[in-house]
Each structure stands twice: as C-alpha cells, then as structure tokens.
C-alpha cells in the first residue's frame, strides 16, 4: 500500500506509474536482483508481471496468478479482505509485512494484524514468522532489531 513512512510526500506529478513508483521501489529492486533489469522489463512489457496499486484491485479476479502483497502491515482490514477475496482458481498469494513497522495513522488497525487474528484457524493458510536471526541484511541490522525488541519489551 502507498503509505508514507512518517512523512507527507504531497501531490506527486506524472502518470499512475510515476506516482506509485516510489512506493514500489523495494519490489522492483527485489525483482531486478532476482532476474535482472532487462528480464523484468521484458516480463512487465509482456504483462506476465503486473505491478498494480491495491486501490485498483476492486472487482478483479486474479486467476492463474502468483499474487504478492508487500508491506501489508499498512493495509486496513477492509483493504486486506478486498485483496484476499480477489484470489481466483489456480492462484497463490504471498502476503508480506512487519507488524512492528506500521505507518498507518495512530488508531488505525493494520489489515495484516487483523488477518492474522481472523484467519489463523484456516488450515489452508500458512504463516511464517521471522525473527532477528532471519535477517539477511547487514549483520548490524540484526543487532538493531534486537535492541528495539528489548526496548519495546521493557515498556
């Protein structure tokens, strides 16, 4: 979801792609790292890969698709439900997010947190939770996460 991380970016000029590109940069970076820029561009051009803002999903059915919702901690419960009910036959969905990094306005419920509570009893839905030991960034990031976890546990 296109939610600013603690700051307001205001009106962005350009077409839809240019407006949402800053929010999608991490997704593009991961795709480029896995497949290379040219391959990703080719797959996007052939519409095999479609990058679409959540706001444009209503009414769609995503059949024979591999759906990735990134940064889902910034969805509302209604947005999460809307996306999860778009899953069509032959599709799989991967929902990623970190409930410690919610950028929604104070008091606004996270769709990820809500989905974990509501859907936890459905056998066909798997949940993988990562810890600081799973960090694949710079080793210092693991220590940073642990320090924040300790501080939050002490509150």
N, C-alpha and C positions, 0 to 999 in steps of 0.2 A: 504494500500500500504506500501511496505517496504521502508520507507523513514526515514533516521536518523534525530533525533531532534537536529540539530545544531552541530553535530559532525560526523566524519567519522569513521566507525567501521572497514573498510578494509575488506580483504578477511576473510571469515569465513570457517573453516574446516567442514567436515561432509557431510551427505546427505541433500536432499532438506528440510526435516523436521527440521533437526538441524540448517540449515542456516536461515530459516524463523521463527523458534520458538521465538526468542527474540521479533520480531515484533508482534507475535500473542499472546504473554503472556497475555495482558489485556483481550482478547477474551476468552482464556482458563480460566482465573481467574473468569470471569463472569459466564461461564458455570458451573464451579466447585461450585460456590456459589449457583447457582440455583438448580443444580441436584446432586451435589456430585461427587467426583473424579471417583468412580467406575462406576456409571451410565454413565457418559460422556465417559469414556474409552470403555465401552461396546457398546455405540451408535456409536462411531468412528470406533471400530473394525467391527461392522456390516454395516458400511458405510451409516448409517442413518444420521450421522453428517459427513460432509466433510469440512475440512478446506483447502482452496486452495488459493495460491497467485494469485493476479489479472493477473499476466503475463501468467498464464496457462489457462485463460478463453476463449481466442480467439477460435472461431469455435464451441464452445459448445452451446447447447440449454438446459436451465435448466427448465424442465417441472416438474409439481407437486412438486415444491420446495419452501422452505422459504429461501430467499437469504438475507444475511446480509453483507453489505459493511461497515466496520468500518473505522474510520479515513479517510473518503472520502475527506476531505479538502486537502489531499496530493495526490489526483489523478490529472492527467492532464485532460483537456476537452476530449481528444481522448480516454483516459482510461475509463472515466465515460461513454461516449457514448457506448464504446465497451461493458461494463458490462450491461448497461441498455438495450441494444439490444440483450442480451442473455436470457431475460425473456421469458419462454415458457408458454404454456397453463397450467392453474391450479397453477400458481406460484404467489407469492407475494415477493416484495423486500422492505427491510428497509435499507435506506442509512443514516448513522450517520456521523456527523462531526462537527467541530467547526471552522468557518472561521476566528476566532481570533488566531488559533493555526496552521497556515500553515507552514510546514517545507520544502516546495519546494524552489529551488534556486530563488534568487531575480529576479523578472521579469517574472517568470513562472506562468501562470494563473492556478488557482485552478479549478479543474473539478467540485467541489461542488458549488462554486460561479457561475460558468458558467451555470451549470444545473439549478440552482435556477432562473437565468435570462431567459434562453431559454425555460424552461418547466413550468414556472409559470402560464401560461394560460391554461394548460391542466386540465380539471375538475377531471379526474380520478387519479390525483397525488395530494396527501395531503402533506402539510409541517407543521411541528410542530417546533416552535422556543422556546427555553428555555432561561430564564433569570437567574440572580444570585439568585432569590428567589426559583428556582427549584433545587438548589444544594442539593445533598443527601450525600455529604461527610462531613467531619468535619465542624462545624459551621464557623470556621476561614476561610475556603475556600471561603465562600460567601463574606466575607469582603475583601479578597484578590482580587477576581474578580471585586468587585465594585471599589476598589482602582485603578486597572488597567483601568477599563472602564472610570473612571473620568480623569485619566491621558491622555488617548487617546482622550477623548472628548475635552480636553484643547489644543491639538496640532493643 
